[in-house]
Amino acid sequence: MVHTILLLLAAPAADPVQWAQLTIEQRVIIRVPMAKSARAPARIAPKDGDRWEEKKGPRCVALRSIRAASIIVANGVDLILADNHRYRARLERGCSSASFYSGFYVEPDEDGSLCSGRDELQARSGLSCAIDSFKRLVEAEPDD
């Protein structure tokens, strides 16, 4: 967000009027922590009982609803929402989710949403990966 302010500087009556321009830039970054677990905070291989099935997902997810994240697959980051729904942010080709093991940052857009095809996840290491798509996750039926 950038604000530009024009100022009129007071000068004695005999001096010409001076104008100055001041630009104020504001940058907001939101940190998304990894979900706490008794095991390692980030896992690439799924645990028994933590099997998720991907369904068609939305284009955007409201940032205010994201509470934590976890890593289950090599090319995506699972977002855990306040209502306990889960969405998988599939990352652009060549990006590994292992880079996000300690959480990540996002810069919110004016609409307050995190959107595929527009936004990026920024790892604490400095790596940025674009979000290709979101998938809705539902618990898979157990194999009996």
Secondary structure, 3 states (H helix, E strand, C coil): CEEEEEEEECCCCCCCCEEEEEEEECCCCEEECECCCCCCCCCCCCCCCCCEEEEECCCEEEHHHEEEEECCCCCEEEEEECCCCEEEEEECCCCCHHHHCCCEEECCCCCCEEECCCCEEEECCCCEEEEEEEEEEEECCCCC
